Amino acid sequence: MKSGVKQSATFNAPSAAVAEARAAIRSGAWTSHTSGLARDHVQGNVVILPRSYAEDFLRYCQRNPKPCPLLAVSEPGDAMLATLGADIDIRSDVPRYRVWRRGELVDEPTDIAAQWRDDLVTFVIGCSFSFEQALLDAGLAMRHIDQNRNVAMYRTSIPTIAAGPFHGPMVVSMRPLRAAAAIRAIQVTSRFPDVHGAPVHLGDPALIGIKDLALPDYGDAVDVMRDELPVFWACGVTPQAAIAQARPEFCITHAPGAMLITDLLNHQLASF
Amino acid sequence: MKSGVKQSATFNAPSAAVAEARAAIRSGAWTSHTSGLARDHVQGNVVILPRSYAEDFLRYCQRNPKPCPLLAVSEPGDAMLATLGADIDIRSDVPRYRVWRRGELVDEPTDIAAQWRDDLVTFVIGCSFSFEQALLDAGLAMRHIDQNRNVAMYRTSIPTIAAGPFHGPMVVSMRPLRAAAAIRAIQVTSRFPDVHGAPVHLGDPALIGIKDLALPDYGDAVDVMRDELPVFWACGVTPQAAIAQARPEFCITHAPGAMLITDLLNHQLASF
């Protein structure tokens, strides 16, 4: 995930102020991963659906708050996201988009002004970057960050609760931690329910239907040492998997890792 | 631990008001375990030491707050514990005491008026009954309670921080829980730092020096099912083990399971 930071940057990526980072994204100067950009700021997964699907998808998120914590839902046709920042235009402020028709990827633009429609509703869903920052601040190291890899993600046997055409398995991300660190990580992430909150499982992967930790369904595998427990958090890939199942006539998402950067600060999401 | 409730009670034990329970204890009518008595009320482990040992023991507790969370420390010679209740006399309000001389058990009276000295300092240390009540209130079952057994306790390879003559291994209590229940239990007990707080370990017992879960050092073994993790909390037996090592010339403790019942309510100990 850090690899995005090494891209051809025209600004000092890790220390860039949020306005500077968003300006670089809006202008098309930055078209890659957002991990490490404006790192005190909340980033979000993006799903844009026609109004005819939006009500079902909203209920899907409400019923599955651990994998699909909603940070914002726009008015139909309104491209601005006022609750997330003073000047966020969803048509330009994501580094790279994916455009889907009936579940097929048809384009990967860096701007969606041409695709915008008056019936589109934007959903912004919390992302683990926020709780990872809280874990780092608490002195907890994460192997995928230390090894410059994407986090390992797995489809599980835990079903989500269906709403309309949206359904499917919960996808989880895994971070290996020693027991005392796992306990601390549970405490730290419990304070952040809007970005997946506490883990959903730890220990034996088979109990949630994961056959082999070395073969993640998304992201990169990392080693789990003998004195560590694999710790599993609900993951924002879950709604993307549900959309892949629902095959809506039209849908736009962010490209993997290329998130929307908001004006919110991560610590503002702490529930206590 | 529930067996104490089945003793020859002259009052309705589980529902007895705290004043009624304490009056039965003070009069000598109740001389057994206090598990299940006045269950909304905080109970405490009791250690009474001569002033010459008290300063070291106070530092020992301060340095090891997980196993030795201090609820109260008396003035030397003062038998009343005003911060724990309006009328608590430590000479009569514990169902059964143990009197120790140089680490040897010499008596098990139900009253210590005859042994009281002007130089004695009383320490009251939080007890897992309080967090177990919070776990039960959260809908989490505990096997030792369901099976009417004492909780399983183990000496570990985790050292406590020494103070004067007081030192020794941390003793832990173990409760088997499925992963989701273990995560919830970590959240619930984190709110109660004055009664041992969050677990200190979960998963592989060997990592904290426990060779065989079936052979606890104190209490009764319970089965750990294949889909469960053993979860380990710091235990109030730790200070008793440190006192056994220190062999003070004189010491009085409560008899195992026969705790001091205070006026404090368990929920008053919640930190948030």
Interface residues (C-beta under 8 A of the other chain):
Chain A: A179 A180 A182 I183 I186 Q187 S190 A198 P199 V200 H201 L202 G203 D204 L207 D227 L229 F272
Chain B: A179 A180 A182 I183 I186 Q187 S190 A198 P199 V200 H201 L202 G203 D204 L207 D227 L229 F272
